[in-house]
């Protein structure tokens, strides 16, 4: 009975997230113009597919397995389920091949300038990404690799001391995302969107990006994990080719072609 109520709650939450947080479909051009320039947590993208079942150990096993990309996305393409039921088999096959190539070449890595820091001391954290079909990807600096329970690093006592430094696929600094924030004095966010992150699976070309955060350590001694959430898409990179917006294959709402992938976890000791 508990699992039944849990499933109902999750279904309701999923609907609410899709309706109120429409920029969850990575690769959707309108996302770049929406105003959600703030801190973020990875449970905002419930329609996305998880790269690993380990991201949600607290939920029933059946639900956890259903969130993994091989079940939530690949299976839907193979069998024409859900959002893909109106797509012809040959197109679904092409989409599946493309998604597999993007997934095989998408990764995220987190590095810290030290693994031990004094209370209130400075720590540099660098998150490097590869892949994602674009045109944008998202990066969140969080405490643990848990899709539904991760918090922004600030929740564990870290303080982001300045605006993160963003280096785009062209190797040059980017400021488009943070420039859109009304309060220019509060751009020390854990959530960053990287623009022009366009990959070309047909040519085996995959974009890379880097975001660097400067943190002040929590005042309380202890061991603090740090991880990064990488949000990327596997569907068509440019839905404006005709000059007007067109939905990607399978539509935008509830489309599982997006991904959430966590980086390695680095445990930093504050002492």
N, C-alpha and C positions, 0 to 999 in steps of 0.2 A: 504493500500500500504506500509505503514511504517513497518507493521508486516511482510510483505512478504520479504522486503529487509533485515529486522532483521534476519529472518529465514535463508536467503541465507548466510548472514555474519556468523551466528553461525555454519552453516554446513561447510563453508569453514574453519573457525577457528578450528572446531573439526577435520577435516582432517589433517590440519597442525600440530595440537597438537599430534595426534596419530602417524604421520609419524616422527616428529622431537623429540618426547619425548617418546621413546618406552618403558621406564621402568614404564609406568603408570599401567601396569597390575600387581597388587600386588599378590604375590605368584609365579611369573615368576622367576625361579632360576637365569636367566641371569642378572636380575636386580641387584643382589648383586655384580656383577662384572663391572657394567657400571660406567662411571666416573662423574656422575652428583652430586658431593659432593659440594654443594653450598647452598645459601639461596633458599627458595622455597615459592610458593604461591599455594593455592588449585585449581586455575583454570587450573593447568597443567594436571589434570586428568579428562578431559571432558568426556571420555568414561565411567567413574565410575557412580554409582548410588548414589543419595543423600539420606540421612536418613530422611531429613525433607524438606518440600516445603518452609519453612521459610528461607532457605539458599539463595534463589534467588528472593527477592521481586521486583527487578527492571525489570524483564523480563515478557513477556506476560504470562497470567495465564496458557494457554494450554501448553506452553513450560515448564513452571515451574513444572506442574504436571507430565509431561512426564519424568522428571529427577528423580523422587522419586522411590526408589527401588521396591516398590510394583508394579509400572507400568513398569519401565524400565527393571527390571530383572525378578521378579516373573511372570509377565504376559507373558514375552518371553518364560520362561520355561513351563508354563502351556499350551501355545498355539503353541509352536514350531516355534517361530518367529525369524527372523534375524539370528544371529550366531548359534542358536540352532535348526534350521529347519532340519538338517541332523542327529540329535540325536534321538534315539528311545524313545518313550513315557515313558517306564519304567525307563530309565536312567534319563530322565528329571525330573521325579517324585522324584527320589532319590536325585538329585541335589537340587531340591526345598526344600525338607525336611532338607537337610544339611544346606542350606543357611539360612533357618528360624531359625534353632538352633543357628547358629553362630551369626546371627543378634540379637537374643534375649539375647545373653550372651556377647555382645560386648559393651563396654562403655568407655568413657573418662571423666576425671575430672581434673579441674584446681584449684589449691590453691595458695594463695600468703601469704608471711610472714607478710604483713600489707596491709591495704587499704588506708593508707595515708603515703606519703613520701615527704621529702624535695626535691626541685629541685637538680638534680645531686646526690641524695641519692641512697643507694643500696636497692634493692628489690629482694627477692628470690621467684621464681615461680616454682612450682612443677606440672608436668603433669603425671597423672597415667592412664594407659590403661589396659583394660581387653579384651581378645578375639582376633578376627581376626585369620584366619586359618593358616596364615604363608606361607612360612618360615620367612618372614619379615613383619614388619608393619612400617608405617611412621608417624612422628609427626612434626607438624609445629606450631610454636608460632606466632600468628597473632593478628591483632588489633580488628577485628570484625568477627562474624560468618557468613560471606558472601562468598559464593563459588566463584563468579566471580569478586568480588571487594575487598576481604580481602588483606591486605598488611602484609609483615613481620613486626614485632614489631618495627624494626629500622625505618620504614617509618613514624611512629608516633612520633619519637624522642627518643625512648628508645635506649640504647646501651647495647648489650650483652657483659658483661665484661670479660668473659672467656669461655673456651670450656664447653658446657653443660655436666653435669654428667649423664651417662646412666647406669641404673641398669636393667639387662636383666631378663628373666623369671626364671633363676636359682638363682636370688638374688645377683649376682656378677656384679661388674663393667664391662662395655663393652667399647671397643675403636675401634672396627673394622671399623666403618663408618668413623670416623674422622681421623684414621690412613691413610686412602687412599687419604687424601688431600695433594697435592704437597706442598703448603705453610703451614708449620706446625705452623707458627706464626698467622695464620688467621683461626682458627678452632672455632671461636665464632659465630656459625651459628644458624639460627632459625629452620632449617630443619634437623631432625635426623632420621636415619633408625635403628631400633632395630632388631638384628639378632636372630635366633633360637627361634622365637616367634611362636612355633608350637602348635596348639590346636588340640584336638581329640574329635569332637562332639559325636562320637559313644560312648565314655566313659564319656561324660560330663566333659571333662577336658579342661580348657581354660587358656591360658597363660596370665600372667600379666607383666607389665613393668613400669618403672618410669624414667622420664627425668627431671632434675633440672637445671634451668637457673638462673644465677646471672645477674640482670639488673641494670643499672644506669638510674635514672629517667630523663625524658626530662627537659630542663632548663626553659621551659615556664610553669607557673602554669596552672592548669586546670584539668578536669576529663578525664582520659584515659582508655578505655576498653581494656581488654586482654582476648584472647580466644585461644584455641588450636584446630587445625584440626587433626583428626585421620584418617589415610588412611589404610584400611585393605581389605583383600580378603575373599571370601566365597567359592571359588572353591578348587580343589584338592591341598593339602599342598605340595606334593612332586612329581613333574613331571619328576624326574630323576630316578624313581624306576627301570626302565629297563636298566639303565646304560648310556642312551643317552637322550637328551632333547626331550620331546614330548609335543605338545600343550595341554593345559588344555581343558576340554569340552567347545566347542564354540569358540576355538581359543584364541588368545591374542589381536589382533587388534580390538578395538571397543567392547570388551567384557564387559557387564555391571555388571559382578559378583563382581567387586571391589566396595568399599564403601568409601564415605567421610562422616564423622560424626564430628560435632563440639562439644566441651565441653561447660560447663556453661561459662558465661561471668562475669568476675570480673572487676568492675569499680574502678580504683585506682585514688585517688585525690592527685595531686602534689601541695603542698602549703608550 
